[in-house]
């Protein structure tokens, strides 16, 4: 079984989730159970799906959960775009968060490609 704590992308995903929670603290009250909640859940889903995938026996199942994680990261990108357009977050905070989530996406994509190659060669 894989140890999810050994994956740098999981560590960065946890840190990113914490940053999203901090960023959403200043959202309007009316967004508490709307965009704020949605953004937090999608951010938490990134490292959570990496961790869950690590528990799976097959490489294909692991890759499947990594794809869920990647999907959640795209969700976060979309929700950040909405939040900045509504004026809930500053442009520079948006750009930093976008840069971080896109870095995570690239690494998840690379990990998927790597483990799929392992699967083919087994």
DSSP file (Angstrom, degrees, kcal/mol; ACC not computed):
  #  RESIDUE AA STRUCTURE BP1 BP2  ACC     N-H-->O    O-->H-N    N-H-->O    O-->H-N    TCO  KAPPA ALPHA  PHI   PSI    X-CA   Y-CA   Z-CA
    1    1 A X              0   0    0      0, 0.0     2,-0.2     0, 0.0    54,-0.1   0.000 360.0 360.0 360.0 142.6    0.0    0.0    0.0
    2    2 A X        -     0   0    0     52,-1.3     2,-0.8    54,-0.3     3,-0.1  -0.522 360.0-131.2 -81.8 147.8    1.2    3.5   -0.8
    3    3 A X    >   -     0   0    0     -2,-0.2     3,-2.1     1,-0.1     4,-0.2  -0.883  12.2-161.0-101.2 107.9    1.7    6.1    1.9
    4    4 A X  G >  S+     0   0    0     -2,-0.8     3,-1.6     1,-0.3     6,-0.2   0.771  86.5  69.0 -60.0 -26.7    0.0    9.3    0.7
    5    5 A X  G 3  S+     0   0    0      1,-0.3    -1,-0.3     5,-0.1     6,-0.1   0.667  90.8  63.0 -67.1 -14.9    2.1   11.4    3.2
    6    6 A X  G <  S+     0   0    0     -3,-2.1     2,-0.6     4,-0.0    -1,-0.3   0.527  82.5  93.2 -86.2  -6.6    5.1   10.6    1.0
    7    7 A X    X>  -     0   0    0     -3,-1.6     4,-1.9    -4,-0.2     3,-0.7  -0.790  63.8-154.8 -93.1 119.3    3.7   12.5   -2.0
    8    8 A X  H 3> S+     0   0    0     -2,-0.6     4,-2.8     1,-0.3     5,-0.2   0.849  95.9  59.2 -58.8 -34.5    4.7   16.1   -2.2
    9    9 A X  H 3> S+     0   0    0      1,-0.2     4,-1.8     2,-0.2    -1,-0.3   0.840 104.5  50.2 -66.3 -31.9    1.6   16.9   -4.3
   10   10 A X  H <> S+     0   0    0     -3,-0.7     4,-2.2    -6,-0.2    -1,-0.2   0.931 110.9  49.1 -68.4 -45.1   -0.5   15.6   -1.3
   11   11 A X  H  X S+     0   0    0     -4,-1.9     4,-2.3     1,-0.2    -2,-0.2   0.934 113.6  46.1 -58.8 -47.1    1.4   17.9    1.1
   12   12 A X  H  X S+     0   0    0     -4,-2.8     4,-2.6     1,-0.2    -1,-0.2   0.846 109.4  55.9 -65.8 -33.3    1.0   20.9   -1.2
   13   13 A X  H  X S+     0   0    0     -4,-1.8     4,-2.2    -5,-0.2    34,-0.2   0.891 107.8  47.9 -65.3 -39.4   -2.7   20.0   -1.6
   14   14 A X  H  X S+     0   0    0     -4,-2.2     4,-2.1     2,-0.2    -2,-0.2   0.940 113.3  47.7 -64.9 -47.3   -3.2   20.1    2.1
   15   15 A X  H  X S+     0   0    0     -4,-2.3     4,-2.1     1,-0.2    -2,-0.2   0.903 111.3  51.4 -59.7 -41.6   -1.4   23.4    2.4
   16   16 A X  H  X S+     0   0    0     -4,-2.6     4,-2.3     1,-0.2    -1,-0.2   0.910 107.6  52.7 -62.0 -43.0   -3.4   24.8   -0.5
   17   17 A X  H  X S+     0   0    0     -4,-2.2     4,-2.2     1,-0.2    -1,-0.2   0.906 108.2  50.5 -59.8 -42.5   -6.7   23.7    1.2
   18   18 A X  H  X S+     0   0    0     -4,-2.1     4,-2.1     1,-0.2    -1,-0.2   0.908 109.4  51.2 -62.4 -41.4   -5.7   25.6    4.3
   19   19 A X  H  X S+     0   0    0     -4,-2.1     4,-2.6     1,-0.2    -2,-0.2   0.879 107.7  52.7 -64.0 -37.2   -4.9   28.7    2.3
   20   20 A X  H  X S+     0   0    0     -4,-2.3     4,-2.3     2,-0.2    -1,-0.2   0.913 107.4  51.9 -64.2 -42.0   -8.3   28.5    0.6
   21   21 A X  H  X S+     0   0    0     -4,-2.2     4,-0.6     1,-0.2    -2,-0.2   0.927 112.3  45.8 -58.7 -44.3  -10.0   28.3    4.1
   22   22 A X  H >< S+     0   0    0     -4,-2.1     3,-0.8     1,-0.2     4,-0.3   0.901 111.9  51.9 -65.1 -40.5   -8.1   31.4    5.1
   23   23 A X  H >< S+     0   0    0     -4,-2.6     3,-0.8     1,-0.2    -1,-0.2   0.862 108.7  50.3 -64.2 -36.3   -8.9   33.2    1.8
   24   24 A X  H >< S+     0   0    0     -4,-2.3     3,-1.7     1,-0.2    -1,-0.2   0.528  83.9  89.8 -84.0  -4.8  -12.6   32.5    2.2
   25   25 A X  T << S+     0   0    0     -3,-0.8    -1,-0.2    -4,-0.6    -2,-0.1   0.816  90.3  47.9 -58.3 -29.5  -12.8   33.8    5.8
   26   26 A X  T <  S+     0   0    0     -3,-0.8    -1,-0.3    -4,-0.3    -2,-0.1   0.306  82.5 119.8 -98.6   9.0  -13.6   37.3    4.3
   27   27 A X  S <  S-     0   0    0     -3,-1.7     5,-0.1     1,-0.1    -3,-0.0  -0.384  78.8 -87.1 -66.7 153.0  -16.3   36.2    1.9
   28   28 A X    >   -     0   0    0      1,-0.1     3,-2.1     3,-0.1     4,-0.2  -0.262  35.5-115.1 -59.3 149.4  -19.7   37.8    2.5
   29   29 A X  G >  S+     0   0    0      1,-0.3     3,-2.0     2,-0.2     4,-0.3   0.840 114.1  66.0 -54.3 -36.0  -21.9   36.0    5.0
   30   30 A X  G 3  S+     0   0    0      1,-0.3    -1,-0.3     2,-0.1     3,-0.3   0.702  98.9  53.9 -63.3 -17.0  -24.4   35.2    2.2
   31   31 A X  G X >S+     0   0    0     -3,-2.1     3,-1.7     1,-0.2     5,-1.6   0.425  76.5 101.5 -95.3  -0.1  -21.8   33.0    0.6
   32   32 A X  T < 5S+     0   0    0     -3,-2.0     5,-0.3     1,-0.3    -1,-0.2   0.886  96.1  27.0 -52.8 -44.6  -21.1   30.8    3.7
   33   33 A X  T 3 5S+     0   0    0     -4,-0.3    -1,-0.3    -3,-0.3    -2,-0.1   0.122 129.0  44.4-106.9  20.3  -23.2   28.0    2.4
   34   34 A X  T <>5S-     0   0    0     -3,-1.7     4,-2.6     3,-0.0     5,-0.2   0.244 123.6  -2.6-124.9-109.9  -22.7   28.7   -1.3
   35   35 A X  H  >5S+     0   0    0      1,-0.2     4,-2.6     2,-0.2     5,-0.2   0.870 131.2  53.6 -60.9 -39.9  -19.5   29.7   -3.1
   36   36 A X  H  ><S+     0   0    0     -5,-1.6     4,-2.3     2,-0.2    -1,-0.2   0.951 113.2  42.1 -59.9 -51.5  -17.4   29.6    0.1
   37   37 A X  H  > S+     0   0    0     -6,-0.8     4,-2.6    -5,-0.3     5,-0.2   0.907 114.9  51.0 -62.7 -43.8  -18.5   26.1    1.1
   38   38 A X  H  X S+     0   0    0     -4,-2.6     4,-2.2     1,-0.2    -1,-0.2   0.908 111.5  47.6 -61.9 -43.7  -18.2   24.9   -2.5
   39   39 A X  H  X S+     0   0    0     -4,-2.6     4,-2.2    -5,-0.2    -1,-0.2   0.904 112.8  48.4 -65.6 -43.5  -14.6   26.3   -2.8
   40   40 A X  H  X S+     0   0    0     -4,-2.3     4,-2.5    -5,-0.2     5,-0.2   0.928 112.5  48.1 -63.5 -45.2  -13.5   24.8    0.5
   41   41 A X  H  X S+     0   0    0     -4,-2.6     4,-1.6     1,-0.2    -2,-0.2   0.894 112.3  48.8 -64.9 -39.8  -15.0   21.4   -0.3
   42   42 A X  H  X S+     0   0    0     -4,-2.2     4,-0.8    -5,-0.2    -1,-0.2   0.901 112.0  49.2 -66.8 -39.8  -13.4   21.3   -3.7
   43   43 A X  H >X S+     0   0    0     -4,-2.2     3,-0.8     1,-0.2     4,-0.7   0.919 111.8  47.9 -65.1 -43.8  -10.0   22.3   -2.3
   44   44 A X  H 3X S+     0   0    0     -4,-2.5     4,-1.8     1,-0.2    -1,-0.2   0.820 104.0  63.3 -65.8 -30.7  -10.1   19.7    0.4
   45   45 A X  H 3X S+     0   0    0     -4,-1.6     4,-2.2    -5,-0.2    -1,-0.2   0.759  90.3  68.9 -66.3 -25.2  -11.1   17.1   -2.2
   46   46 A X  H <X S+     0   0    0     -3,-0.8     4,-1.2    -4,-0.8    -1,-0.2   0.987 111.2  27.2 -61.4 -61.8   -7.8   17.5   -4.0
   47   47 A X  H  X S+     0   0    0     -4,-0.7     4,-2.5   -34,-0.2    -1,-0.2   0.827 117.8  62.2 -71.5 -27.6   -5.5   15.9   -1.3
   48   48 A X  H  X S+     0   0    0     -4,-1.8     4,-2.6     1,-0.2    -1,-0.2   0.911 104.6  46.2 -63.2 -42.0   -8.4   13.7    0.0
   49   49 A X  H  X S+     0   0    0     -4,-2.2     4,-2.3     2,-0.2    -1,-0.2   0.833 110.2  53.9 -71.3 -31.3   -8.7   11.9   -3.3
   50   50 A X  H  X S+     0   0    0     -4,-1.2     4,-1.7    -5,-0.2    -2,-0.2   0.943 111.7  46.0 -62.6 -46.3   -4.9   11.5   -3.5
   51   51 A X  H  X S+     0   0    0     -4,-2.5     4,-0.7     1,-0.2    -2,-0.2   0.929 113.3  47.9 -62.7 -46.2   -5.0    9.9   -0.1
   52   52 A X  H >< S+     0   0    0     -4,-2.6     3,-1.0     1,-0.2     4,-0.4   0.901 109.0  54.6 -63.7 -39.4   -8.0    7.7   -0.9
   53   53 A X  H >< S+     0   0    0     -4,-2.3     3,-1.4     1,-0.3    -1,-0.2   0.848  99.2  62.3 -61.5 -34.4   -6.3    6.6   -4.2
   54   54 A X  H 3< S+     0   0    0     -4,-1.7   -52,-1.3     1,-0.3    -1,-0.3   0.764  97.0  59.0 -63.1 -24.4   -3.2    5.5   -2.3
   55   55 A X  T << S+     0   0    0     -3,-1.0    -1,-0.3    -4,-0.7     2,-0.2   0.624  85.4  99.9 -80.2 -11.7   -5.3    2.9   -0.4
   56   56 A X    <   -     0   0    0     -3,-1.4   -54,-0.3    -4,-0.4     6,-0.1  -0.505  68.1-143.1 -79.9 143.3   -6.3    1.2   -3.6
   57   57 A X  S    S+     0   0    0     -2,-0.2     2,-0.2   -56,-0.1    -1,-0.1   0.906  76.8  65.2 -73.4 -42.6   -4.5   -1.9   -4.6
   58   58 A X  S  > S-     0   0    0      1,-0.1     4,-2.0     4,-0.0     5,-0.1  -0.519  76.0-132.6 -89.9 152.3   -4.4   -1.5   -8.4
   59   59 A X  H  > S+     0   0    0      1,-0.2     4,-2.7     2,-0.2     5,-0.2   0.867 108.5  56.2 -64.1 -38.1   -2.5    1.2  -10.2
   60   60 A X  H  > S+     0   0    0      2,-0.2     4,-2.0     1,-0.2    -1,-0.2   0.888 106.8  48.4 -64.7 -38.8   -5.6    1.9  -12.4
   61   61 A X  H  > S+     0   0    0      2,-0.2     4,-2.0     1,-0.2    -1,-0.2   0.915 110.9  51.3 -66.3 -41.6   -7.7    2.5   -9.3
   62   62 A X  H  X S+     0   0    0     -4,-2.0     4,-2.0     1,-0.2    -2,-0.2   0.941 110.5  48.7 -57.9 -48.0   -5.0    4.9   -7.9
   63   63 A X  H  X S+     0   0    0     -4,-2.7     4,-2.0     1,-0.2    -1,-0.2   0.869 106.7  57.4 -60.3 -37.3   -5.0    6.7  -11.3
   64   64 A X  H  X S+     0   0    0     -4,-2.0     4,-1.5     1,-0.2    -1,-0.2   0.915 108.1  45.4 -61.1 -43.9   -8.8    6.9  -11.2
   65   65 A X  H  X S+     0   0    0     -4,-2.0     4,-2.2     1,-0.2    -1,-0.2   0.836 108.7  56.6 -70.5 -31.8   -8.7    8.8   -7.8
   66   66 A X  H  X S+     0   0    0     -4,-2.0     4,-2.4     1,-0.2    -1,-0.2   0.870 104.4  53.6 -64.4 -35.0   -6.0   11.0   -9.1
   67   67 A X  H  X S+     0   0    0     -4,-2.0     4,-2.4     2,-0.2    -2,-0.2   0.873 106.4  51.7 -66.7 -36.5   -8.3   12.0  -11.9
   68   68 A X  H  X S+     0   0    0     -4,-1.5     4,-2.2     2,-0.2    -2,-0.2   0.924 109.6  50.6 -60.8 -43.5  -11.0   12.9   -9.3
   69   69 A X  H  X S+     0   0    0     -4,-2.2     4,-1.8     1,-0.2    -2,-0.2   0.910 109.5  49.9 -60.3 -43.9   -8.4   15.0   -7.6
   70   70 A X  H  X S+     0   0    0     -4,-2.4     4,-1.8     1,-0.2    -1,-0.2   0.906 108.8  52.6 -62.2 -42.7   -7.6   16.7  -10.9
   71   71 A X  H  X S+     0   0    0     -4,-2.4     4,-1.9     1,-0.2    -1,-0.2   0.894 107.4  51.9 -60.1 -40.5  -11.2   17.4  -11.5
   72   72 A X  H  X S+     0   0    0     -4,-2.2     4,-2.3     1,-0.2    -1,-0.2   0.869 106.0  54.7 -64.3 -36.2  -11.5   19.0   -8.1
   73   73 A X  H  X S+     0   0    0     -4,-1.8     4,-2.1     1,-0.2    -1,-0.2   0.880 107.1  50.0 -67.0 -35.7   -8.6   21.3   -8.9
   74   74 A X  H  X S+     0   0    0     -4,-1.8     4,-2.1     2,-0.2    -1,-0.2   0.869 108.2  54.1 -67.7 -36.0  -10.4   22.4  -12.0
   75   75 A X  H  X S+     0   0    0     -4,-1.9     4,-2.6     2,-0.2    -2,-0.2   0.934 107.2  50.8 -59.1 -46.3  -13.4   23.1   -9.9
   76   76 A X  H  X S+     0   0    0     -4,-2.3     4,-2.8     1,-0.2     5,-0.2   0.916 107.5  53.2 -59.4 -44.2  -11.3   25.3   -7.6
   77   77 A X  H  X S+     0   0    0     -4,-2.1     4,-2.1     1,-0.2    -1,-0.2   0.929 111.0  46.8 -56.4 -46.0  -10.0   27.2  -10.6
   78   78 A X  H  X S+     0   0    0     -4,-2.1     4,-2.0     1,-0.2    -1,-0.2   0.915 113.2  47.8 -63.0 -44.5  -13.5   28.0  -11.8
   79   79 A X  H  X S+     0   0    0     -4,-2.6     4,-2.4     1,-0.2    -1,-0.2   0.855 109.8  52.5 -69.1 -34.8  -14.7   29.0   -8.3
   80   80 A X  H  X S+     0   0    0     -4,-2.8     4,-2.5    -5,-0.2     5,-0.2   0.899 107.8  52.7 -64.2 -40.1  -11.7   31.2   -7.8
   81   81 A X  H  X S+     0   0    0     -4,-2.1     4,-2.0    -5,-0.2    -2,-0.2   0.917 110.9  46.5 -61.6 -43.3  -12.5   32.9  -11.1
   82   82 A X  H  X S+     0   0    0     -4,-2.0     4,-1.8     1,-0.2    -2,-0.2   0.921 111.7  51.9 -64.0 -43.7  -16.0   33.5  -10.0
   83   83 A X  H  <>S+     0   0    0     -4,-2.4     5,-2.6     1,-0.2     6,-0.8   0.892 110.8  46.3 -63.1 -40.8  -14.8   34.8   -6.6
   84   84 A X  H ><5S+     0   0    0     -4,-2.5     3,-0.8     1,-0.2    -1,-0.2   0.894 111.2  52.0 -70.3 -37.7  -12.4   37.3   -8.1
   85   85 A X  H 3<5S+     0   0    0     -4,-2.0    -1,-0.2     1,-0.3    -2,-0.2   0.822 109.6  50.1 -67.1 -29.7  -15.0   38.6  -10.6
   86   86 A X  T 3<5S-     0   0    0     -4,-1.8    -1,-0.3    -5,-0.2    -2,-0.2   0.563 117.4-116.0 -82.4  -7.9  -17.4   39.1   -7.7
   87   87 A X  T < 5S+     0   0    0     -3,-0.8    -3,-0.2    -4,-0.5    -2,-0.1   0.663  80.0 124.8  83.5  16.6  -14.8   41.0   -5.8
   88   88 A X  S   <S+     0   0    0     -5,-2.6     2,-0.3    -6,-0.2    -4,-0.2   0.754  75.5  31.2 -80.2 -24.9  -14.5   38.6   -3.0
   89   89 A X  S    S-     0   0    0     -6,-0.8    -2,-0.2    -9,-0.1    -1,-0.1  -0.962  89.8-107.2-131.3 152.3  -10.8   38.1   -3.4
   90   90 A X     >  -     0   0    0     -2,-0.3     4,-2.4     1,-0.1     5,-0.2  -0.400  29.2-116.9 -74.6 152.5   -8.1   40.4   -4.6
   91   91 A X  H  > S+     0   0    0      1,-0.2     4,-2.6     2,-0.2     5,-0.2   0.884 115.0  50.5 -57.7 -42.5   -6.5   39.9   -8.0
   92   92 A X  H  > S+     0   0    0      2,-0.2     4,-2.1     1,-0.2    -1,-0.2   0.883 110.7  48.8 -67.9 -36.7   -3.0   39.2   -6.6
   93   93 A X  H  > S+     0   0    0      2,-0.2     4,-2.4     1,-0.2    -1,-0.2   0.895 111.6  51.1 -65.7 -39.6   -4.5   36.6   -4.2
   94   94 A X  H  X S+     0   0    0     -4,-2.4     4,-2.8     1,-0.2    -2,-0.2   0.934 109.8  48.9 -60.3 -47.6   -6.3   35.1   -7.1
   95   95 A X  H  X S+     0   0    0     -4,-2.6     4,-2.3     2,-0.2    -2,-0.2   0.880 111.7  48.9 -64.4 -38.7   -3.2   34.9   -9.2
   96   96 A X  H  X S+     0   0    0     -4,-2.1     4,-2.1     2,-0.2    -1,-0.2   0.927 114.2  45.7 -64.6 -44.9   -1.1   33.3   -6.4
   97   97 A X  H  X S+     0   0    0     -4,-2.4     4,-2.7     2,-0.2     5,-0.2   0.898 112.8  51.0 -65.3 -40.4   -3.9   30.7   -5.7
   98   98 A X  H  X S+     0   0    0     -4,-2.8     4,-2.3     1,-0.2     5,-0.2   0.914 109.5  50.0 -63.9 -43.2   -4.2   30.1   -9.5
   99   99 A X  H  X S+     0   0    0     -4,-2.3     4,-1.7    -5,-0.2    -1,-0.2   0.909 113.0  47.5 -60.8 -42.2   -0.5   29.5   -9.8
  100  100 A X  H  X S+     0   0    0     -4,-2.1     4,-2.1     2,-0.2    -2,-0.2   0.929 113.0  46.2 -66.7 -46.3   -0.4   27.1   -6.9
  101  101 A X  H  X S+     0   0    0     -4,-2.7     4,-2.4     1,-0.2    -1,-0.2   0.870 111.4  52.4 -68.6 -34.7   -3.4   25.1   -8.1
  102  102 A X  H  X S+     0   0    0     -4,-2.3     4,-2.1    -5,-0.2    -1,-0.2   0.856 107.8  52.1 -69.0 -33.0   -2.1   24.9  -11.6
  103  103 A X  H  X S+     0   0    0     -4,-1.7     4,-1.9    -5,-0.2    -2,-0.2   0.915 110.4  48.4 -64.1 -43.3    1.3   23.6  -10.2
  104  104 A X  H  X S+     0   0    0     -4,-2.1     4,-2.5     1,-0.2    -2,-0.2   0.909 109.9  52.8 -62.3 -42.5   -0.7   20.9   -8.3
  105  105 A X  H  X S+     0   0    0     -4,-2.4     4,-2.7     1,-0.2    -2,-0.2   0.911 107.8  50.5 -60.1 -43.9   -2.6   20.0  -11.5
  106  106 A X  H  X S+     0   0    0     -4,-2.1     4,-2.3     1,-0.2    -1,-0.2   0.902 112.3  47.0 -62.6 -40.7    0.6   19.6  -13.5
  107  107 A X  H  X S+     0   0    0     -4,-1.9     4,-2.3     2,-0.2    -1,-0.2   0.875 111.6  49.7 -71.6 -36.5    2.0   17.3  -10.9
  108  108 A X  H  X S+     0   0    0     -4,-2.5     4,-2.6     2,-0.2    -2,-0.2   0.934 111.6  49.8 -64.4 -44.3   -1.1   15.2  -10.6
  109  109 A X  H  X S+     0   0    0     -4,-2.7     4,-2.4     1,-0.2    -2,-0.2   0.915 111.5  48.7 -59.7 -44.0   -1.2   14.9  -14.4
  110  110 A X  H  X S+     0   0    0     -4,-2.3     4,-2.4     1,-0.2    -1,-0.2   0.888 110.7  50.5 -62.6 -39.9    2.4   13.8  -14.4
  111  111 A X  H  X S+     0   0    0     -4,-2.3     4,-2.7     2,-0.2     5,-0.3   0.904 109.3  51.0 -65.8 -41.3    1.8   11.3  -11.6
  112  112 A X  H  X S+     0   0    0     -4,-2.6     4,-2.1     1,-0.2    -2,-0.2   0.943 111.9  47.2 -60.0 -47.6   -1.2    9.9  -13.5
  113  113 A X  H  X S+     0   0    0     -4,-2.4     4,-1.8     1,-0.2    -2,-0.2   0.909 112.7  49.8 -61.5 -42.4    1.0    9.5  -16.6
  114  114 A X  H  X S+     0   0    0     -4,-2.4     4,-1.9     1,-0.2    -2,-0.2   0.934 112.9  44.2 -64.2 -47.3    3.8    7.8  -14.7
  115  115 A X  H  X S+     0   0    0     -4,-2.7     4,-2.0     1,-0.2    -1,-0.2   0.819 109.9  55.9 -72.8 -27.5    1.6    5.3  -12.9
  116  116 A X  H  X S+     0   0    0     -4,-2.1     4,-1.8    -5,-0.3    -1,-0.2   0.880 107.4  50.6 -67.7 -36.2   -0.3    4.4  -16.1
  117  117 A X  H  X S+     0   0    0     -4,-1.8     4,-2.1     2,-0.2    -2,-0.2   0.898 108.6  51.5 -65.4 -40.1    3.1    3.7  -17.7
  118  118 A X  H  X S+     0   0    0     -4,-1.9     4,-0.9     1,-0.2    -2,-0.2   0.912 107.9  53.0 -60.2 -42.1    4.0    1.4  -14.7
  119  119 A X  H >< S+     0   0    0     -4,-2.0     3,-0.5     1,-0.2    -1,-0.2   0.886 109.1  48.6 -60.7 -40.7    0.7   -0.3  -15.2
  120  120 A X  H 3< S+     0   0    0     -4,-1.8    -1,-0.2     1,-0.2    -2,-0.2   0.872 112.0  49.1 -67.1 -37.9    1.5   -1.0  -18.9
  121  121 A X  H 3<        0   0    0     -4,-2.1    -1,-0.2     1,-0.2    -2,-0.2   0.549 360.0 360.0 -82.7  -7.2    4.9   -2.3  -18.1
  122  122 A X    <<        0   0    0     -4,-0.9    -1,-0.2    -3,-0.5    -2,-0.1   0.479 360.0 360.0 -80.3 360.0    3.7   -4.7  -15.4
